[in-house]
Amino acid sequence: MDNYTNEQKMKLEEEEFNRVVDNLDGDSFPTANIMVAGITGTGKSTLLNAVFGNEMAETGKGRPVTEHIDEYQSPNIPIHIWDTVGLELDSEKTKESIKAIRETIAAKAQLEDKFGCVHAIWYCVNSGSSRYQGAELEFIKNLHSIGVPFIIVLTQCIGEEEDVNSFENKIKEINASMGMDDIEIVQVCAKEFKTRMFTIPSFGLDTLVDTTIKKMPDFIKGGFVAAQKVSKVQKRAECEEIIYGYIKAAKEGFWDKVPILNVFSANKRIINMLKKIGEMYNTQVSPEGIEKITKESGIDFSNAFFGLVSPIDMGYNKKVMSLLEAKKDEGFEVKVGEISKSQRVAVMIAFYGYTFISAIEELWEKFTEEQLKDMDIVCRNLIDIINRILKEKVKSK
């Protein structure tokens, strides 16, 4: 690769990473590694809990990676959080920590295993401190120089908007003077703030998630989107990519075109697809659970069977095209392209996929994290929601 430009090398590496991801176990997303840095009191734990759920940054759960870095992870959430510990402004110990942390991240960045390196850095600054200099600025400069996607998060933005904006502009000016004008700054209030006179609702978390996703390499985005619990828009986009992938495979697959045999192909594809969609919404649904859902809902297997093998047009293509048009009105991209009547497995995949997204979004908003771990609750409610959605569609015609 010596004769390639840096841009060509990066493109070839990205293509290789994507091939690796495509060959990963279909039941899992790649794990994203996010470093969260900042001095004591900047609200790192509150931020992590708000974005990834209450399990992520519980006190005492961190595993030491080095003397200066703890790692947080939670089962079934495809993300690892690297948290810098013990940072204090302008202390001699902090200067030692800066060097050690930078060396650790830089070493990881050089590894061939790009799934093991840090994929993005959030540096938290308390918006009320109005201080951005000394050891803190030196730390940011050192981390930024590694080349990992870097975002400054202005936390606890509960002060006057004019003051917070002024502090942000001050940071931008200092960064620009030091050649770091590519660092984006996101204002966040991670948790609702109440006083006797008024309440400030949480804000900025979706912006932080969107900004991070834009900066991350494509091969790791799926894991990050699945792990975050803030942006439904991003989860929808990833779920649609999952559906597109299965539709494309069905259009190109040999057995998907053979009557009767295509039933088994469709069943396997649909079960795998629905499981991945469930994981994207932090809901683990077992293959047995998926089968129960498909058997007891209005999109049951016998319905699919006749749609796949009957020589008579059962009207599925027309129903699915109508469904896709409705999804566009709901804000989905729906870039599946035209699906012909003969591509029956692809038609079924679109039908199941989009109906399941609607159901699981409702479930995701309705229940707590703890309740979503109960497979009986998940399956029972998904069946009820799917059947209600389908009945409503029939009445609306």
Contacts in CASP RR format, 6 or more apart in sequence:
PFRMAT RR
TARGET T0000
AUTHOR 0000-0000-0000
METHOD contacts of the structure
MODEL  1
MDNYTNEQKMKLEEEEFNRVVDNLDGDSFPTANIMVAGITGTGKSTLLNA
VFGNEMAETGKGRPVTEHIDEYQSPNIPIHIWDTVGLELDSEKTKESIKA
IRETIAAKAQLEDKFGCVHAIWYCVNSGSSRYQGAELEFIKNLHSIGVPF
IIVLTQCIGEEEDVNSFENKIKEINASMGMDDIEIVQVCAKEFKTRMFTI
PSFGLDTLVDTTIKKMPDFIKGGFVAAQKVSKVQKRAECEEIIYGYIKAA
KEGFWDKVPILNVFSANKRIINMLKKIGEMYNTQVSPEGIEKITKESGID
FSNAFFGLVSPIDMGYNKKVMSLLEAKKDEGFEVKVGEISKSQRVAVMIA
FYGYTFISAIEELWEKFTEEQLKDMDIVCRNLIDIINRILKEKVKSK
1 9 0 8 1.000
1 12 0 8 1.000
4 12 0 8 1.000
13 114 0 8 1.000
14 217 0 8 1.000
14 218 0 8 1.000
14 219 0 8 1.000
17 114 0 8 1.000
17 217 0 8 1.000
17 218 0 8 1.000
17 219 0 8 1.000
18 218 0 8 1.000
18 219 0 8 1.000
20 115 0 8 1.000
20 219 0 8 1.000
21 30 0 8 1.000
21 219 0 8 1.000
24 30 0 8 1.000
26 272 0 8 1.000
26 276 0 8 1.000
27 272 0 8 1.000
27 275 0 8 1.000
27 276 0 8 1.000
28 78 0 8 1.000
28 279 0 8 1.000
29 78 0 8 1.000
29 222 0 8 1.000
29 223 0 8 1.000
29 226 0 8 1.000
29 276 0 8 1.000
29 279 0 8 1.000
29 280 0 8 1.000
30 78 0 8 1.000
30 115 0 8 1.000
30 219 0 8 1.000
30 220 0 8 1.000
30 222 0 8 1.000
30 223 0 8 1.000
31 78 0 8 1.000
31 79 0 8 1.000
31 80 0 8 1.000
31 115 0 8 1.000
31 223 0 8 1.000
32 78 0 8 1.000
32 79 0 8 1.000
32 80 0 8 1.000
32 119 0 8 1.000
32 120 0 8 1.000
32 216 0 8 1.000
32 220 0 8 1.000
32 221 0 8 1.000
32 222 0 8 1.000
32 223 0 8 1.000
32 224 0 8 1.000
32 227 0 8 1.000
33 79 0 8 1.000
33 80 0 8 1.000
33 82 0 8 1.000
33 116 0 8 1.000
33 117 0 8 1.000
33 118 0 8 1.000
33 119 0 8 1.000
34 79 0 8 1.000
34 80 0 8 1.000
34 81 0 8 1.000
34 82 0 8 1.000
34 118 0 8 1.000
34 119 0 8 1.000
34 120 0 8 1.000
34 121 0 8 1.000
34 122 0 8 1.000
34 212 0 8 1.000
34 224 0 8 1.000
35 69 0 8 1.000
35 81 0 8 1.000
35 82 0 8 1.000
35 83 0 8 1.000
35 84 0 8 1.000
35 105 0 8 1.000
35 118 0 8 1.000
35 120 0 8 1.000
35 121 0 8 1.000
35 122 0 8 1.000
35 148 0 8 1.000
36 44 0 8 1.000
36 47 0 8 1.000
36 48 0 8 1.000
36 81 0 8 1.000
36 82 0 8 1.000
36 83 0 8 1.000
36 84 0 8 1.000
36 121 0 8 1.000
36 122 0 8 1.000
36 124 0 8 1.000
37 83 0 8 1.000
37 84 0 8 1.000
37 87 0 8 1.000
37 101 0 8 1.000
37 121 0 8 1.000
37 122 0 8 1.000
37 123 0 8 1.000
37 124 0 8 1.000
37 139 0 8 1.000
37 143 0 8 1.000
38 44 0 8 1.000
38 84 0 8 1.000
38 87 0 8 1.000
38 123 0 8 1.000
38 124 0 8 1.000
38 125 0 8 1.000
38 136 0 8 1.000
38 139 0 8 1.000
39 87 0 8 1.000
39 88 0 8 1.000
39 89 0 8 1.000
39 94 0 8 1.000
39 136 0 8 1.000
40 86 0 8 1.000
40 87 0 8 1.000
40 88 0 8 1.000
41 126 0 8 1.000
42 124 0 8 1.000
42 125 0 8 1.000
42 126 0 8 1.000
42 155 0 8 1.000
42 156 0 8 1.000
43 124 0 8 1.000
43 126 0 8 1.000
43 155 0 8 1.000
43 156 0 8 1.000
43 190 0 8 1.000
44 57 0 8 1.000
44 83 0 8 1.000
44 124 0 8 1.000
44 155 0 8 1.000
45 57 0 8 1.000
45 59 0 8 1.000
46 155 0 8 1.000
46 190 0 8 1.000
46 191 0 8 1.000
47 122 0 8 1.000
47 124 0 8 1.000
47 153 0 8 1.000
47 155 0 8 1.000
47 188 0 8 1.000
47 190 0 8 1.000
48 56 0 8 1.000
48 57 0 8 1.000
48 72 0 8 1.000
48 81 0 8 1.000
48 83 0 8 1.000
49 56 0 8 1.000
49 57 0 8 1.000
49 190 0 8 1.000
50 190 0 8 1.000
50 191 0 8 1.000
50 202 0 8 1.000
50 205 0 8 1.000
50 230 0 8 1.000
51 190 0 8 1.000
51 205 0 8 1.000
51 208 0 8 1.000
51 209 0 8 1.000
51 228 0 8 1.000
51 229 0 8 1.000
51 230 0 8 1.000
52 74 0 8 1.000
52 77 0 8 1.000
52 79 0 8 1.000
52 81 0 8 1.000
52 227 0 8 1.000
52 228 0 8 1.000
52 229 0 8 1.000
53 229 0 8 1.000
53 369 0 8 1.000
54 369 0 8 1.000
55 74 0 8 1.000
55 77 0 8 1.000
55 369 0 8 1.000
56 72 0 8 1.000
56 74 0 8 1.000
56 77 0 8 1.000
56 79 0 8 1.000
56 81 0 8 1.000
57 72 0 8 1.000
57 81 0 8 1.000
57 83 0 8 1.000
61 72 0 8 1.000
62 70 0 8 1.000
62 71 0 8 1.000
62 72 0 8 1.000
62 83 0 8 1.000
63 70 0 8 1.000
63 71 0 8 1.000
63 72 0 8 1.000
63 73 0 8 1.000
64 70 0 8 1.000
64 71 0 8 1.000
65 71 0 8 1.000
65 82 0 8 1.000
65 104 0 8 1.000
66 100 0 8 1.000
66 101 0 8 1.000
66 104 0 8 1.000
67 100 0 8 1.000
68 84 0 8 1.000
68 85 0 8 1.000
68 86 0 8 1.000
68 97 0 8 1.000
68 100 0 8 1.000
68 101 0 8 1.000
68 104 0 8 1.000
69 82 0 8 1.000
69 83 0 8 1.000
69 84 0 8 1.000
69 85 0 8 1.000
69 101 0 8 1.000
69 104 0 8 1.000
70 82 0 8 1.000
70 83 0 8 1.000
70 85 0 8 1.000
71 80 0 8 1.000
71 81 0 8 1.000
71 82 0 8 1.000
71 83 0 8 1.000
72 80 0 8 1.000
72 81 0 8 1.000
72 83 0 8 1.000
73 79 0 8 1.000
73 80 0 8 1.000
73 81 0 8 1.000
76 279 0 8 1.000
76 282 0 8 1.000
76 284 0 8 1.000
77 226 0 8 1.000
77 227 0 8 1.000
77 282 0 8 1.000
78 222 0 8 1.000
78 223 0 8 1.000
78 224 0 8 1.000
78 226 0 8 1.000
78 227 0 8 1.000
79 223 0 8 1.000
79 224 0 8 1.000
79 227 0 8 1.000
82 118 0 8 1.000
84 97 0 8 1.000
84 101 0 8 1.000
86 93 0 8 1.000
86 94 0 8 1.000
86 97 0 8 1.000
87 94 0 8 1.000
87 97 0 8 1.000
87 139 0 8 1.000
88 94 0 8 1.000
89 131 0 8 1.000
89 134 0 8 1.000
89 135 0 8 1.000
89 136 0 8 1.000
90 134 0 8 1.000
90 135 0 8 1.000
91 135 0 8 1.000
94 135 0 8 1.000
94 139 0 8 1.000
95 135 0 8 1.000
95 138 0 8 1.000
98 135 0 8 1.000
98 138 0 8 1.000
98 139 0 8 1.000
98 142 0 8 1.000
99 142 0 8 1.000
101 139 0 8 1.000
101 143 0 8 1.000
102 142 0 8 1.000
102 143 0 8 1.000
102 146 0 8 1.000
105 117 0 8 1.000
105 118 0 8 1.000
105 121 0 8 1.000
105 143 0 8 1.000
105 146 0 8 1.000
105 148 0 8 1.000
106 146 0 8 1.000
108 116 0 8 1.000
108 117 0 8 1.000
108 118 0 8 1.000
109 117 0 8 1.000
109 118 0 8 1.000
109 146 0 8 1.000
109 147 0 8 1.000
109 148 0 8 1.000
111 117 0 8 1.000
114 217 0 8 1.000
114 219 0 8 1.000
115 220 0 8 1.000
117 148 0 8 1.000
118 148 0 8 1.000
119 148 0 8 1.000
119 149 0 8 1.000
119 216 0 8 1.000
119 217 0 8 1.000
119 220 0 8 1.000
119 224 0 8 1.000
120 148 0 8 1.000
120 149 0 8 1.000
120 150 0 8 1.000
120 151 0 8 1.000
120 212 0 8 1.000
120 215 0 8 1.000
120 216 0 8 1.000
120 224 0 8 1.000
121 143 0 8 1.000
121 148 0 8 1.000
121 149 0 8 1.000
121 150 0 8 1.000
121 151 0 8 1.000
122 151 0 8 1.000
122 153 0 8 1.000
122 208 0 8 1.000
122 212 0 8 1.000
123 139 0 8 1.000
123 140 0 8 1.000
123 143 0 8 1.000
123 150 0 8 1.000
123 151 0 8 1.000
123 152 0 8 1.000
123 153 0 8 1.000
124 153 0 8 1.000
124 155 0 8 1.000
125 132 0 8 1.000
125 136 0 8 1.000
125 152 0 8 1.000
125 153 0 8 1.000
125 154 0 8 1.000
125 155 0 8 1.000
125 171 0 8 1.000
126 154 0 8 1.000
126 155 0 8 1.000
126 156 0 8 1.000
127 154 0 8 1.000
127 155 0 8 1.000
127 156 0 8 1.000
127 157 0 8 1.000
127 158 0 8 1.000
127 159 0 8 1.000
127 164 0 8 1.000
127 167 0 8 1.000
127 187 0 8 1.000
128 156 0 8 1.000
128 159 0 8 1.000
128 163 0 8 1.000
128 164 0 8 1.000
128 167 0 8 1.000
130 163 0 8 1.000
130 167 0 8 1.000
130 170 0 8 1.000
132 167 0 8 1.000
132 170 0 8 1.000
132 171 0 8 1.000
132 174 0 8 1.000
133 174 0 8 1.000
137 174 0 8 1.000
137 178 0 8 1.000
140 150 0 8 1.000
140 152 0 8 1.000
140 180 0 8 1.000
140 183 0 8 1.000
141 178 0 8 1.000
141 180 0 8 1.000
143 150 0 8 1.000
144 150 0 8 1.000
144 180 0 8 1.000
144 183 0 8 1.000
149 212 0 8 1.000
149 215 0 8 1.000
149 216 0 8 1.000
150 183 0 8 1.000
151 183 0 8 1.000
151 184 0 8 1.000
151 185 0 8 1.000
151 186 0 8 1.000
151 208 0 8 1.000
151 211 0 8 1.000
151 212 0 8 1.000
151 215 0 8 1.000
152 171 0 8 1.000
152 183 0 8 1.000
152 184 0 8 1.000
152 185 0 8 1.000
152 186 0 8 1.000
153 185 0 8 1.000
153 186 0 8 1.000
153 188 0 8 1.000
153 208 0 8 1.000
154 164 0 8 1.000
154 167 0 8 1.000
154 168 0 8 1.000
154 171 0 8 1.000
154 185 0 8 1.000
154 186 0 8 1.000
154 187 0 8 1.000
154 188 0 8 1.000
155 188 0 8 1.000
155 189 0 8 1.000
155 190 0 8 1.000
156 189 0 8 1.000
156 190 0 8 1.000
157 164 0 8 1.000
157 187 0 8 1.000
157 188 0 8 1.000
157 189 0 8 1.000
157 203 0 8 1.000
158 189 0 8 1.000
158 193 0 8 1.000
158 200 0 8 1.000
164 187 0 8 1.000
168 185 0 8 1.000
168 187 0 8 1.000
171 185 0 8 1.000
172 181 0 8 1.000
172 185 0 8 1.000
175 181 0 8 1.000
175 183 0 8 1.000
184 211 0 8 1.000
184 215 0 8 1.000
186 204 0 8 1.000
186 207 0 8 1.000
186 208 0 8 1.000
186 211 0 8 1.000
187 203 0 8 1.000
187 204 0 8 1.000
188 203 0 8 1.000
188 204 0 8 1.000
188 205 0 8 1.000
188 207 0 8 1.000
188 208 0 8 1.000
189 200 0 8 1.000
189 201 0 8 1.000
189 202 0 8 1.000
189 203 0 8 1.000
189 204 0 8 1.000
190 202 0 8 1.000
190 205 0 8 1.000
191 202 0 8 1.000
192 199 0 8 1.000
192 200 0 8 1.000
192 201 0 8 1.000
192 202 0 8 1.000
193 199 0 8 1.000
193 200 0 8 1.000
194 200 0 8 1.000
205 230 0 8 1.000
206 230 0 8 1.000
206 231 0 8 1.000
206 233 0 8 1.000
208 230 0 8 1.000
209 228 0 8 1.000
209 230 0 8 1.000
209 231 0 8 1.000
209 234 0 8 1.000
210 231 0 8 1.000
210 233 0 8 1.000
210 234 0 8 1.000
212 224 0 8 1.000
213 221 0 8 1.000
213 224 0 8 1.000
213 225 0 8 1.000
213 234 0 8 1.000
216 224 0 8 1.000
221 238 0 8 1.000
222 238 0 8 1.000
222 280 0 8 1.000
225 231 0 8 1.000
225 234 0 8 1.000
225 235 0 8 1.000
225 237 0 8 1.000
225 238 0 8 1.000
225 280 0 8 1.000
226 235 0 8 1.000
226 238 0 8 1.000
226 279 0 8 1.000
226 280 0 8 1.000
226 282 0 8 1.000
227 282 0 8 1.000
228 234 0 8 1.000
229 282 0 8 1.000
232 361 0 8 1.000
232 364 0 8 1.000
235 280 0 8 1.000
235 281 0 8 1.000
236 331 0 8 1.000
236 332 0 8 1.000
236 357 0 8 1.000
236 361 0 8 1.000
237 333 0 8 1.000
238 280 0 8 1.000
239 277 0 8 1.000
239 280 0 8 1.000
239 353 0 8 1.000
239 357 0 8 1.000
240 332 0 8 1.000
240 333 0 8 1.000
240 334 0 8 1.000
240 335 0 8 1.000
242 273 0 8 1.000
242 276 0 8 1.000
242 277 0 8 1.000
242 280 0 8 1.000
243 273 0 8 1.000
243 277 0 8 1.000
243 336 0 8 1.000
243 349 0 8 1.000
243 350 0 8 1.000
243 353 0 8 1.000
243 354 0 8 1.000
244 335 0 8 1.000
244 336 0 8 1.000
246 269 0 8 1.000
246 270 0 8 1.000
246 272 0 8 1.000
246 273 0 8 1.000
246 349 0 8 1.000
247 336 0 8 1.000
247 339 0 8 1.000
247 346 0 8 1.000
247 349 0 8 1.000
247 350 0 8 1.000
249 256 0 8 1.000
249 269 0 8 1.000
250 256 0 8 1.000
250 265 0 8 1.000
250 266 0 8 1.000
250 269 0 8 1.000
250 343 0 8 1.000
250 345 0 8 1.000
250 346 0 8 1.000
250 349 0 8 1.000
251 339 0 8 1.000
251 343 0 8 1.000
251 346 0 8 1.000
253 265 0 8 1.000
255 261 0 8 1.000
255 262 0 8 1.000
255 264 0 8 1.000
255 265 0 8 1.000
256 262 0 8 1.000
256 265 0 8 1.000
256 266 0 8 1.000
256 269 0 8 1.000
256 343 0 8 1.000
256 345 0 8 1.000
256 346 0 8 1.000
257 342 0 8 1.000
257 343 0 8 1.000
257 345 0 8 1.000
259 308 0 8 1.000
259 309 0 8 1.000
260 309 0 8 1.000
262 308 0 8 1.000
262 309 0 8 1.000
262 344 0 8 1.000
262 345 0 8 1.000
263 304 0 8 1.000
263 305 0 8 1.000
263 308 0 8 1.000
263 309 0 8 1.000
265 345 0 8 1.000
266 304 0 8 1.000
266 308 0 8 1.000
266 344 0 8 1.000
266 345 0 8 1.000
266 348 0 8 1.000
266 349 0 8 1.000
267 301 0 8 1.000
267 304 0 8 1.000
269 345 0 8 1.000
269 349 0 8 1.000
270 290 0 8 1.000
270 294 0 8 1.000
270 304 0 8 1.000
270 348 0 8 1.000
270 349 0 8 1.000
270 352 0 8 1.000
270 353 0 8 1.000
271 287 0 8 1.000
271 290 0 8 1.000
271 291 0 8 1.000
271 294 0 8 1.000
273 349 0 8 1.000
273 352 0 8 1.000
273 353 0 8 1.000
274 285 0 8 1.000
274 290 0 8 1.000
274 293 0 8 1.000
274 294 0 8 1.000
274 352 0 8 1.000
274 353 0 8 1.000
274 356 0 8 1.000
275 285 0 8 1.000
275 286 0 8 1.000
275 287 0 8 1.000
275 290 0 8 1.000
277 353 0 8 1.000
277 356 0 8 1.000
277 357 0 8 1.000
277 360 0 8 1.000
278 284 0 8 1.000
278 285 0 8 1.000
278 356 0 8 1.000
278 360 0 8 1.000
281 360 0 8 1.000
281 361 0 8 1.000
281 363 0 8 1.000
281 364 0 8 1.000
282 364 0 8 1.000
282 369 0 8 1.000
282 372 0 8 1.000
283 360 0 8 1.000
283 363 0 8 1.000
283 364 0 8 1.000
283 372 0 8 1.000
283 378 0 8 1.000
284 373 0 8 1.000
284 375 0 8 1.000
285 293 0 8 1.000
285 375 0 8 1.000
285 378 0 8 1.000
285 379 0 8 1.000
285 382 0 8 1.000
286 375 0 8 1.000
289 375 0 8 1.000
289 379 0 8 1.000
292 379 0 8 1.000
292 383 0 8 1.000
293 379 0 8 1.000
293 382 0 8 1.000
293 383 0 8 1.000
293 386 0 8 1.000
294 300 0 8 1.000
294 301 0 8 1.000
294 304 0 8 1.000
294 352 0 8 1.000
295 301 0 8 1.000
296 383 0 8 1.000
297 382 0 8 1.000
297 383 0 8 1.000
297 386 0 8 1.000
297 387 0 8 1.000
297 390 0 8 1.000
298 386 0 8 1.000
298 387 0 8 1.000
298 390 0 8 1.000
299 351 0 8 1.000
299 352 0 8 1.000
299 355 0 8 1.000
299 386 0 8 1.000
299 390 0 8 1.000
304 348 0 8 1.000
304 352 0 8 1.000
306 314 0 8 1.000
307 314 0 8 1.000
307 316 0 8 1.000
307 344 0 8 1.000
307 348 0 8 1.000
308 344 0 8 1.000
308 345 0 8 1.000
308 348 0 8 1.000
313 341 0 8 1.000
316 344 0 8 1.000
316 347 0 8 1.000
316 348 0 8 1.000
316 351 0 8 1.000
317 339 0 8 1.000
317 340 0 8 1.000
317 341 0 8 1.000
317 347 0 8 1.000
319 351 0 8 1.000
320 339 0 8 1.000
320 347 0 8 1.000
320 350 0 8 1.000
320 351 0 8 1.000
321 339 0 8 1.000
323 350 0 8 1.000
323 351 0 8 1.000
323 354 0 8 1.000
323 355 0 8 1.000
323 393 0 8 1.000
324 334 0 8 1.000
324 336 0 8 1.000
324 350 0 8 1.000
324 354 0 8 1.000
325 334 0 8 1.000
326 393 0 8 1.000
327 334 0 8 1.000
327 354 0 8 1.000
328 334 0 8 1.000
330 358 0 8 1.000
332 354 0 8 1.000
336 350 0 8 1.000
339 346 0 8 1.000
339 347 0 8 1.000
339 350 0 8 1.000
341 347 0 8 1.000
355 386 0 8 1.000
355 389 0 8 1.000
355 390 0 8 1.000
356 382 0 8 1.000
356 386 0 8 1.000
358 385 0 8 1.000
358 389 0 8 1.000
359 382 0 8 1.000
359 385 0 8 1.000
359 386 0 8 1.000
359 389 0 8 1.000
360 382 0 8 1.000
362 385 0 8 1.000
363 372 0 8 1.000
363 378 0 8 1.000
363 381 0 8 1.000
363 382 0 8 1.000
363 385 0 8 1.000
364 372 0 8 1.000
366 381 0 8 1.000
367 377 0 8 1.000
367 381 0 8 1.000
371 377 0 8 1.000
372 378 0 8 1.000
END
